[in-house]
Amino acid sequence: HGYPEEKIRVVYMGLDSRFNGLKTWSEDLSGIGQTPDNPLRVVFTGGFAYHKGNEYFLGAIEKLLDSGRYFRFKAIGDSDISEDQRKRYARALKAIQFVKHLPQEEMCQQMLDAQVYLFPSLSEGCAKSAYEALSMGLCVVCTKESGLPMADGRDGYIVGTRDSESIVQRLLWLVEHPEKMRSAGLNGTEVMKNHTWDCYAREVKALYEELKQ
């Protein structure tokens, strides 16, 4: 939009540190996604709507159902699914366990059952629900629009915007490389130790000091 880039500053919001490291990754990941009784467990939280990427979430599931690998999908929160989507993605919708909006503590417990947090959002500032997943230690797979302070391939994985195939390929890759989920989750937890509300306060104060000069 023509605004000078050098005038833009980013300070990531803070997060309650009680979320940090809740997922311990003590589970055995061998054979994940290879059999029906050991599926890769994928969770989404927030409003399951178009601007949150539900079109591409559903499109990816349709393809994954024919992949020969096994997944379990859960969406926690309110959903906004169009009649057109219900017709085009009937199989995918049946494959998702929809859970209505929950109190935060209950939501966290349900999230911890998953290995992957999938968030293909189209528009965010910095998504709080994805922030929580990164801090908890889930392997986060999201679009760049999610606005998270993570390095692709180290702390989580960035997929293409409006790109179901990119989601499919990443989830199938994680089935073949399950230890990468564990390492990304643990790395994300470490990253989020620097994004508490105390850190936010210090960074905002430092920014104002810089602008005073």
C-alpha positions as CSV (number, residue, x, y, z in Angstrom):
1,H,0.0,0.0,0.0
2,G,3.0,2.3,-0.3
3,Y,3.6,2.8,3.4
4,P,7.4,3.0,4.2
5,E,8.5,-0.4,5.5
6,E,11.1,1.1,7.8
7,K,8.3,2.8,9.8
8,I,6.6,-0.5,10.7
9,R,7.3,-2.2,14.0
10,V,5.9,-5.5,15.2
11,V,5.5,-6.4,18.8
12,Y,3.9,-9.9,19.3
13,M,1.2,-10.1,21.9
14,G,1.8,-11.9,25.1
15,L,0.3,-15.2,26.3
16,D,-0.4,-16.6,29.8
17,S,2.7,-18.8,30.6
18,R,0.5,-21.6,32.1
19,F,0.0,-22.9,28.5
20,N,3.7,-23.4,28.0
21,G,4.9,-27.0,27.5
22,L,1.6,-28.7,28.4
23,K,2.2,-31.3,25.8
24,T,5.1,-33.5,27.0
25,W,5.4,-35.7,23.8
26,S,5.8,-38.9,25.9
27,E,3.7,-40.9,23.4
28,D,5.2,-43.5,21.0
29,L,4.9,-42.1,17.5
30,S,6.1,-45.1,15.6
31,G,3.6,-46.2,13.0
32,I,1.5,-43.1,13.4
33,G,-1.0,-42.8,10.6
34,Q,-0.3,-46.3,9.2
35,T,-3.2,-48.2,10.6
36,P,-6.8,-47.2,11.5
37,D,-6.2,-47.7,15.2
38,N,-3.2,-45.4,15.2
39,P,-4.3,-42.3,13.2
40,L,-2.5,-39.0,13.1
41,R,-4.6,-36.7,15.3
42,V,-5.3,-33.2,13.9
43,V,-7.1,-30.4,15.7
44,F,-8.4,-27.0,14.8
45,T,-9.7,-24.4,17.3
46,G,-11.7,-21.2,16.7
47,G,-14.4,-20.3,14.3
48,F,-14.5,-22.9,11.6
49,A,-15.4,-20.5,8.8
50,Y,-14.2,-19.5,5.4
51,H,-11.9,-16.7,6.5
52,K,-10.2,-19.2,8.9
53,G,-9.5,-21.5,5.9
54,N,-12.2,-24.1,6.4
55,E,-12.6,-24.4,2.6
56,Y,-8.9,-25.6,2.3
57,F,-9.1,-27.7,5.5
58,L,-12.1,-29.6,4.0
59,G,-10.5,-29.8,0.6
60,A,-7.4,-31.4,2.2
61,I,-9.4,-33.9,4.1
62,E,-11.2,-35.1,1.0
63,K,-7.8,-35.9,-0.6
64,L,-6.4,-37.4,2.6
65,L,-9.3,-39.9,2.8
66,D,-8.0,-41.5,-0.3
67,S,-4.3,-41.4,0.6
68,G,-4.0,-44.8,2.2
69,R,-3.0,-43.1,5.5
70,Y,-5.2,-42.6,8.6
71,F,-6.1,-39.4,10.3
72,R,-8.5,-38.2,13.0
73,F,-9.8,-34.6,12.7
74,K,-11.4,-32.5,15.4
75,A,-12.7,-28.9,15.2
76,I,-13.4,-27.1,18.5
77,G,-15.5,-24.0,18.4
78,D,-18.4,-22.6,16.4
79,S,-18.7,-23.5,12.7
80,D,-20.0,-21.7,9.7
81,I,-20.3,-24.1,6.8
82,S,-22.2,-23.1,3.7
83,E,-24.7,-25.3,1.9
84,D,-22.4,-25.5,-1.0
85,Q,-19.6,-26.8,1.2
86,R,-21.9,-29.4,2.7
87,K,-22.6,-30.7,-0.8
88,R,-19.0,-30.7,-2.0
89,Y,-17.3,-31.9,1.2
90,A,-19.8,-34.4,2.5
91,R,-17.2,-37.1,3.2
92,A,-14.8,-34.6,4.8
93,L,-17.5,-33.2,7.1
94,K,-18.3,-36.7,8.3
95,A,-14.6,-37.3,9.1
96,I,-14.5,-34.3,11.5
97,Q,-15.5,-34.5,15.1
98,F,-17.1,-31.1,15.7
99,V,-17.0,-29.9,19.3
100,K,-18.9,-26.7,20.3
101,H,-17.1,-23.8,22.0
102,L,-15.6,-25.0,25.3
103,P,-14.2,-23.3,28.5
104,Q,-10.5,-22.8,28.0
105,E,-9.4,-25.5,30.4
106,E,-11.6,-28.1,28.7
107,M,-10.4,-27.0,25.3
108,C,-6.8,-27.3,26.3
109,Q,-7.3,-30.9,27.4
110,Q,-8.9,-31.8,24.1
111,M,-6.1,-30.1,22.2
112,L,-3.5,-32.1,24.1
113,D,-4.9,-35.3,22.6
114,A,-3.8,-34.2,19.1
115,Q,-0.3,-34.1,17.6
116,V,-0.9,-31.5,14.9
117,Y,-2.7,-28.2,15.1
118,L,-3.9,-27.3,11.6
119,F,-4.8,-23.6,11.0
120,P,-5.0,-22.6,7.3
121,S,-6.4,-19.1,8.1
122,L,-6.7,-16.4,5.4
123,S,-6.7,-13.4,7.6
124,E,-5.3,-12.7,11.1
125,G,-3.3,-10.3,13.1
126,C,-1.8,-12.9,15.4
127,A,-4.2,-15.8,16.0
128,K,-4.6,-16.4,19.8
129,S,-5.8,-20.0,19.4
130,A,-2.8,-20.8,17.2
131,Y,-0.6,-18.9,19.7
132,E,-1.9,-21.2,22.4
133,A,-1.2,-24.3,20.4
134,L,2.4,-23.2,19.6
135,S,3.0,-22.6,23.3
136,M,1.4,-25.8,24.4
137,G,3.8,-27.7,22.2
138,L,1.6,-29.1,19.4
139,C,3.1,-29.4,16.0
140,V,1.6,-26.3,14.3
141,V,0.8,-26.4,10.6
142,C,-0.5,-23.0,9.4
143,T,-0.5,-20.3,6.7
144,K,1.7,-17.3,7.0
145,E,-1.4,-15.2,7.5
146,S,-1.8,-16.8,11.0
147,G,0.9,-14.4,12.1
148,L,2.9,-16.7,14.4
149,P,6.5,-16.0,15.5
150,M,7.8,-19.3,14.3
151,A,10.5,-20.4,11.9
152,D,9.2,-22.7,9.2
153,G,10.6,-26.2,9.4
154,R,12.0,-25.7,12.9
155,D,9.2,-24.5,15.2
156,G,6.3,-25.5,13.0
157,Y,5.4,-25.7,9.3
158,I,4.0,-23.1,6.9
159,V,1.6,-24.3,4.2
160,G,0.5,-22.4,1.1
161,T,-2.4,-19.9,1.4
162,R,-5.6,-21.2,-0.2
163,D,-3.7,-24.4,-1.1
164,S,-5.3,-27.7,0.0
165,E,-2.6,-29.7,-1.7
166,S,0.1,-28.0,0.3
167,I,-1.7,-29.2,3.5
168,V,-2.1,-32.7,2.1
169,Q,1.6,-33.0,1.3
170,R,2.7,-31.7,4.7
171,L,0.5,-34.0,6.7
172,L,1.5,-37.0,4.6
173,W,5.2,-36.0,5.2
174,L,4.6,-35.8,8.9
175,V,3.2,-39.3,8.9
176,E,6.5,-40.5,7.3
177,H,8.6,-38.3,9.7
178,P,6.8,-38.4,13.0
179,E,9.8,-37.3,15.1
180,K,9.6,-34.0,13.2
181,M,6.3,-33.4,14.9
182,R,7.9,-33.9,18.3
183,S,10.8,-31.6,17.6
184,A,8.6,-28.9,16.1
185,G,6.3,-29.0,19.2
186,L,9.2,-28.8,21.6
187,N,10.8,-26.0,19.7
188,G,7.6,-24.0,19.5
189,T,7.3,-24.3,23.3
190,E,10.8,-22.7,23.6
191,V,9.9,-19.9,21.2
192,M,6.9,-19.0,23.2
193,K,8.8,-18.6,26.4
194,N,9.8,-15.3,24.9
195,H,6.2,-14.2,24.3
196,T,4.8,-13.8,27.8
197,W,2.9,-10.7,28.9
198,D,6.0,-9.5,30.7
199,C,8.0,-9.8,27.5
200,Y,5.3,-7.9,25.7
201,A,5.4,-5.1,28.2
202,R,9.2,-4.8,27.9
203,E,9.1,-4.7,24.1
204,V,6.3,-2.1,24.0
205,K,8.2,0.1,26.4
206,A,11.4,-0.3,24.4
207,L,9.5,0.7,21.2
208,Y,8.2,3.9,22.8
209,E,11.7,4.7,24.1
210,E,13.0,4.2,20.5
211,L,10.3,6.5,19.1
212,K,11.1,9.2,21.6
213,Q,14.6,9.6,20.3
